[in-house]
Amino acid sequence: MSEFAYLASISLVLGTILLVFGMKYLSAARQARSRVISEDAYRELAQKAVAAQSDNATSLSSIQSGLSEVNTRLAAVEKILKAVE
């Protein structure tokens, strides 16, 4: 076996091993990067949900105060109508 063929076969085997480990490293790095991006998207979605829930709570409280005012006025109107009868 010639010296060139021996070195070429050894370098091909070692190159293949290095290539496989390099591909595994790149795959793991891409997965980690995509996981971080996805977690950031979920975090942003959660912040938007909290803000929307806060706005809904504010709207609900204003609606409830308006409804209580309407109930008070209705009771006054009913009292006046009963007094007229």
Chimera marker file (.cmm) of the C-alpha trace (Angstrom):
<marker_set name="trace">
<marker id="1" x="0.000" y="0.000" z="0.000" r="1" g="1" b="0" radius="0.5"/>
<marker id="2" x="1.462" y="3.305" z="-0.969" r="1" g="1" b="0" radius="0.5"/>
<marker id="3" x="2.014" y="6.060" z="1.523" r="1" g="1" b="0" radius="0.5"/>
<marker id="4" x="-0.365" y="8.426" z="-0.289" r="1" g="1" b="0" radius="0.5"/>
<marker id="5" x="-3.244" y="5.922" z="-0.283" r="1" g="1" b="0" radius="0.5"/>
<marker id="6" x="-2.696" y="5.224" z="3.404" r="1" g="1" b="0" radius="0.5"/>
<marker id="7" x="-2.742" y="8.926" z="4.343" r="1" g="1" b="0" radius="0.5"/>
<marker id="8" x="-5.744" y="9.574" z="2.095" r="1" g="1" b="0" radius="0.5"/>
<marker id="9" x="-7.776" y="6.750" z="3.657" r="1" g="1" b="0" radius="0.5"/>
<marker id="10" x="-6.877" y="7.861" z="7.198" r="1" g="1" b="0" radius="0.5"/>
<marker id="11" x="-7.719" y="11.490" z="6.419" r="1" g="1" b="0" radius="0.5"/>
<marker id="12" x="-11.057" y="10.466" z="4.836" r="1" g="1" b="0" radius="0.5"/>
<marker id="13" x="-12.024" y="8.498" z="7.933" r="1" g="1" b="0" radius="0.5"/>
<marker id="14" x="-10.990" y="11.291" z="10.289" r="1" g="1" b="0" radius="0.5"/>
<marker id="15" x="-12.608" y="13.905" z="8.047" r="1" g="1" b="0" radius="0.5"/>
<marker id="16" x="-15.856" y="11.958" z="8.059" r="1" g="1" b="0" radius="0.5"/>
<marker id="17" x="-15.810" y="11.747" z="11.839" r="1" g="1" b="0" radius="0.5"/>
<marker id="18" x="-15.124" y="15.478" z="12.135" r="1" g="1" b="0" radius="0.5"/>
<marker id="19" x="-17.873" y="16.224" z="9.621" r="1" g="1" b="0" radius="0.5"/>
<marker id="20" x="-20.425" y="14.154" z="11.559" r="1" g="1" b="0" radius="0.5"/>
<marker id="21" x="-19.574" y="15.857" z="14.850" r="1" g="1" b="0" radius="0.5"/>
<marker id="22" x="-19.632" y="19.259" z="13.164" r="1" g="1" b="0" radius="0.5"/>
<marker id="23" x="-23.080" y="18.559" z="11.732" r="1" g="1" b="0" radius="0.5"/>
<marker id="24" x="-24.331" y="17.436" z="15.155" r="1" g="1" b="0" radius="0.5"/>
<marker id="25" x="-22.970" y="20.638" z="16.721" r="1" g="1" b="0" radius="0.5"/>
<marker id="26" x="-24.602" y="22.838" z="14.080" r="1" g="1" b="0" radius="0.5"/>
<marker id="27" x="-27.898" y="20.987" z="14.495" r="1" g="1" b="0" radius="0.5"/>
<marker id="28" x="-27.831" y="21.477" z="18.267" r="1" g="1" b="0" radius="0.5"/>
<marker id="29" x="-26.968" y="25.165" z="17.857" r="1" g="1" b="0" radius="0.5"/>
<marker id="30" x="-29.847" y="25.701" z="15.423" r="1" g="1" b="0" radius="0.5"/>
<marker id="31" x="-32.274" y="23.900" z="17.719" r="1" g="1" b="0" radius="0.5"/>
<marker id="32" x="-31.185" y="26.039" z="20.663" r="1" g="1" b="0" radius="0.5"/>
<marker id="33" x="-31.551" y="29.214" z="18.603" r="1" g="1" b="0" radius="0.5"/>
<marker id="34" x="-35.031" y="28.238" z="17.420" r="1" g="1" b="0" radius="0.5"/>
<marker id="35" x="-36.021" y="27.316" z="20.988" r="1" g="1" b="0" radius="0.5"/>
<marker id="36" x="-34.956" y="30.762" z="22.207" r="1" g="1" b="0" radius="0.5"/>
<marker id="37" x="-36.922" y="32.441" z="19.421" r="1" g="1" b="0" radius="0.5"/>
<marker id="38" x="-39.989" y="30.357" z="20.236" r="1" g="1" b="0" radius="0.5"/>
<marker id="39" x="-39.710" y="31.133" z="23.961" r="1" g="1" b="0" radius="0.5"/>
<marker id="40" x="-39.457" y="34.841" z="23.170" r="1" g="1" b="0" radius="0.5"/>
<marker id="41" x="-42.587" y="34.588" z="21.033" r="1" g="1" b="0" radius="0.5"/>
<marker id="42" x="-44.461" y="32.849" z="23.869" r="1" g="1" b="0" radius="0.5"/>
<marker id="43" x="-43.234" y="35.474" z="26.343" r="1" g="1" b="0" radius="0.5"/>
<marker id="44" x="-44.455" y="38.270" z="24.074" r="1" g="1" b="0" radius="0.5"/>
<marker id="45" x="-47.803" y="36.511" z="23.643" r="1" g="1" b="0" radius="0.5"/>
<marker id="46" x="-48.149" y="36.157" z="27.418" r="1" g="1" b="0" radius="0.5"/>
<marker id="47" x="-47.411" y="39.866" z="27.902" r="1" g="1" b="0" radius="0.5"/>
<marker id="48" x="-50.053" y="40.760" z="25.323" r="1" g="1" b="0" radius="0.5"/>
<marker id="49" x="-52.549" y="38.453" z="27.053" r="1" g="1" b="0" radius="0.5"/>
<marker id="50" x="-51.872" y="40.104" z="30.426" r="1" g="1" b="0" radius="0.5"/>
<marker id="51" x="-52.328" y="43.564" z="28.901" r="1" g="1" b="0" radius="0.5"/>
<marker id="52" x="-55.578" y="42.498" z="27.223" r="1" g="1" b="0" radius="0.5"/>
<marker id="53" x="-56.853" y="40.971" z="30.453" r="1" g="1" b="0" radius="0.5"/>
<marker id="54" x="-56.066" y="44.186" z="32.312" r="1" g="1" b="0" radius="0.5"/>
<marker id="55" x="-57.939" y="46.225" z="29.697" r="1" g="1" b="0" radius="0.5"/>
<marker id="56" x="-60.880" y="43.829" z="29.920" r="1" g="1" b="0" radius="0.5"/>
<marker id="57" x="-60.957" y="44.149" z="33.709" r="1" g="1" b="0" radius="0.5"/>
<marker id="58" x="-60.979" y="47.945" z="33.421" r="1" g="1" b="0" radius="0.5"/>
<marker id="59" x="-63.787" y="47.841" z="30.873" r="1" g="1" b="0" radius="0.5"/>
<marker id="60" x="-65.771" y="45.418" z="33.016" r="1" g="1" b="0" radius="0.5"/>
<marker id="61" x="-65.493" y="47.627" z="36.079" r="1" g="1" b="0" radius="0.5"/>
<marker id="62" x="-66.671" y="50.676" z="34.122" r="1" g="1" b="0" radius="0.5"/>
<marker id="63" x="-69.603" y="48.676" z="32.715" r="1" g="1" b="0" radius="0.5"/>
<marker id="64" x="-70.515" y="47.475" z="36.202" r="1" g="1" b="0" radius="0.5"/>
<marker id="65" x="-70.456" y="51.011" z="37.591" r="1" g="1" b="0" radius="0.5"/>
<marker id="66" x="-72.671" y="52.176" z="34.707" r="1" g="1" b="0" radius="0.5"/>
<marker id="67" x="-75.065" y="49.302" z="35.331" r="1" g="1" b="0" radius="0.5"/>
<marker id="68" x="-75.307" y="50.095" z="39.031" r="1" g="1" b="0" radius="0.5"/>
<marker id="69" x="-76.111" y="53.706" z="38.132" r="1" g="1" b="0" radius="0.5"/>
<marker id="70" x="-78.868" y="52.516" z="35.762" r="1" g="1" b="0" radius="0.5"/>
<marker id="71" x="-80.259" y="50.253" z="38.498" r="1" g="1" b="0" radius="0.5"/>
<marker id="72" x="-80.337" y="53.181" z="40.923" r="1" g="1" b="0" radius="0.5"/>
<marker id="73" x="-82.184" y="55.353" z="38.419" r="1" g="1" b="0" radius="0.5"/>
<marker id="74" x="-84.616" y="52.539" z="37.608" r="1" g="1" b="0" radius="0.5"/>
<marker id="75" x="-85.395" y="52.099" z="41.299" r="1" g="1" b="0" radius="0.5"/>
<marker id="76" x="-86.087" y="55.843" z="41.557" r="1" g="1" b="0" radius="0.5"/>
<marker id="77" x="-88.406" y="55.712" z="38.533" r="1" g="1" b="0" radius="0.5"/>
<marker id="78" x="-90.249" y="52.690" z="39.976" r="1" g="1" b="0" radius="0.5"/>
<marker id="79" x="-90.670" y="54.527" z="43.279" r="1" g="1" b="0" radius="0.5"/>
<marker id="80" x="-92.113" y="57.567" z="41.492" r="1" g="1" b="0" radius="0.5"/>
<marker id="81" x="-94.488" y="55.374" z="39.436" r="1" g="1" b="0" radius="0.5"/>
<marker id="82" x="-95.708" y="53.573" z="42.568" r="1" g="1" b="0" radius="0.5"/>
<marker id="83" x="-96.307" y="56.920" z="44.238" r="1" g="1" b="0" radius="0.5"/>
<marker id="84" x="-98.367" y="58.101" z="41.233" r="1" g="1" b="0" radius="0.5"/>
<marker id="85" x="-100.651" y="55.045" z="41.316" r="1" g="1" b="0" radius="0.5"/>
<link id1="1" id2="2" r="1" g="1" b="0" radius="0.2"/>
<link id1="2" id2="3" r="1" g="1" b="0" radius="0.2"/>
<link id1="3" id2="4" r="1" g="1" b="0" radius="0.2"/>
<link id1="4" id2="5" r="1" g="1" b="0" radius="0.2"/>
<link id1="5" id2="6" r="1" g="1" b="0" radius="0.2"/>
<link id1="6" id2="7" r="1" g="1" b="0" radius="0.2"/>
<link id1="7" id2="8" r="1" g="1" b="0" radius="0.2"/>
<link id1="8" id2="9" r="1" g="1" b="0" radius="0.2"/>
<link id1="9" id2="10" r="1" g="1" b="0" radius="0.2"/>
<link id1="10" id2="11" r="1" g="1" b="0" radius="0.2"/>
<link id1="11" id2="12" r="1" g="1" b="0" radius="0.2"/>
<link id1="12" id2="13" r="1" g="1" b="0" radius="0.2"/>
<link id1="13" id2="14" r="1" g="1" b="0" radius="0.2"/>
<link id1="14" id2="15" r="1" g="1" b="0" radius="0.2"/>
<link id1="15" id2="16" r="1" g="1" b="0" radius="0.2"/>
<link id1="16" id2="17" r="1" g="1" b="0" radius="0.2"/>
<link id1="17" id2="18" r="1" g="1" b="0" radius="0.2"/>
<link id1="18" id2="19" r="1" g="1" b="0" radius="0.2"/>
<link id1="19" id2="20" r="1" g="1" b="0" radius="0.2"/>
<link id1="20" id2="21" r="1" g="1" b="0" radius="0.2"/>
<link id1="21" id2="22" r="1" g="1" b="0" radius="0.2"/>
<link id1="22" id2="23" r="1" g="1" b="0" radius="0.2"/>
<link id1="23" id2="24" r="1" g="1" b="0" radius="0.2"/>
<link id1="24" id2="25" r="1" g="1" b="0" radius="0.2"/>
<link id1="25" id2="26" r="1" g="1" b="0" radius="0.2"/>
<link id1="26" id2="27" r="1" g="1" b="0" radius="0.2"/>
<link id1="27" id2="28" r="1" g="1" b="0" radius="0.2"/>
<link id1="28" id2="29" r="1" g="1" b="0" radius="0.2"/>
<link id1="29" id2="30" r="1" g="1" b="0" radius="0.2"/>
<link id1="30" id2="31" r="1" g="1" b="0" radius="0.2"/>
<link id1="31" id2="32" r="1" g="1" b="0" radius="0.2"/>
<link id1="32" id2="33" r="1" g="1" b="0" radius="0.2"/>
<link id1="33" id2="34" r="1" g="1" b="0" radius="0.2"/>
<link id1="34" id2="35" r="1" g="1" b="0" radius="0.2"/>
<link id1="35" id2="36" r="1" g="1" b="0" radius="0.2"/>
<link id1="36" id2="37" r="1" g="1" b="0" radius="0.2"/>
<link id1="37" id2="38" r="1" g="1" b="0" radius="0.2"/>
<link id1="38" id2="39" r="1" g="1" b="0" radius="0.2"/>
<link id1="39" id2="40" r="1" g="1" b="0" radius="0.2"/>
<link id1="40" id2="41" r="1" g="1" b="0" radius="0.2"/>
<link id1="41" id2="42" r="1" g="1" b="0" radius="0.2"/>
<link id1="42" id2="43" r="1" g="1" b="0" radius="0.2"/>
<link id1="43" id2="44" r="1" g="1" b="0" radius="0.2"/>
<link id1="44" id2="45" r="1" g="1" b="0" radius="0.2"/>
<link id1="45" id2="46" r="1" g="1" b="0" radius="0.2"/>
<link id1="46" id2="47" r="1" g="1" b="0" radius="0.2"/>
<link id1="47" id2="48" r="1" g="1" b="0" radius="0.2"/>
<link id1="48" id2="49" r="1" g="1" b="0" radius="0.2"/>
<link id1="49" id2="50" r="1" g="1" b="0" radius="0.2"/>
<link id1="50" id2="51" r="1" g="1" b="0" radius="0.2"/>
<link id1="51" id2="52" r="1" g="1" b="0" radius="0.2"/>
<link id1="52" id2="53" r="1" g="1" b="0" radius="0.2"/>
<link id1="53" id2="54" r="1" g="1" b="0" radius="0.2"/>
<link id1="54" id2="55" r="1" g="1" b="0" radius="0.2"/>
<link id1="55" id2="56" r="1" g="1" b="0" radius="0.2"/>
<link id1="56" id2="57" r="1" g="1" b="0" radius="0.2"/>
<link id1="57" id2="58" r="1" g="1" b="0" radius="0.2"/>
<link id1="58" id2="59" r="1" g="1" b="0" radius="0.2"/>
<link id1="59" id2="60" r="1" g="1" b="0" radius="0.2"/>
<link id1="60" id2="61" r="1" g="1" b="0" radius="0.2"/>
<link id1="61" id2="62" r="1" g="1" b="0" radius="0.2"/>
<link id1="62" id2="63" r="1" g="1" b="0" radius="0.2"/>
<link id1="63" id2="64" r="1" g="1" b="0" radius="0.2"/>
<link id1="64" id2="65" r="1" g="1" b="0" radius="0.2"/>
<link id1="65" id2="66" r="1" g="1" b="0" radius="0.2"/>
<link id1="66" id2="67" r="1" g="1" b="0" radius="0.2"/>
<link id1="67" id2="68" r="1" g="1" b="0" radius="0.2"/>
<link id1="68" id2="69" r="1" g="1" b="0" radius="0.2"/>
<link id1="69" id2="70" r="1" g="1" b="0" radius="0.2"/>
<link id1="70" id2="71" r="1" g="1" b="0" radius="0.2"/>
<link id1="71" id2="72" r="1" g="1" b="0" radius="0.2"/>
<link id1="72" id2="73" r="1" g="1" b="0" radius="0.2"/>
<link id1="73" id2="74" r="1" g="1" b="0" radius="0.2"/>
<link id1="74" id2="75" r="1" g="1" b="0" radius="0.2"/>
<link id1="75" id2="76" r="1" g="1" b="0" radius="0.2"/>
<link id1="76" id2="77" r="1" g="1" b="0" radius="0.2"/>
<link id1="77" id2="78" r="1" g="1" b="0" radius="0.2"/>
<link id1="78" id2="79" r="1" g="1" b="0" radius="0.2"/>
<link id1="79" id2="80" r="1" g="1" b="0" radius="0.2"/>
<link id1="80" id2="81" r="1" g="1" b="0" radius="0.2"/>
<link id1="81" id2="82" r="1" g="1" b="0" radius="0.2"/>
<link id1="82" id2="83" r="1" g="1" b="0" radius="0.2"/>
<link id1="83" id2="84" r="1" g="1" b="0" radius="0.2"/>
<link id1="84" id2="85" r="1" g="1" b="0" radius="0.2"/>
</marker_set>
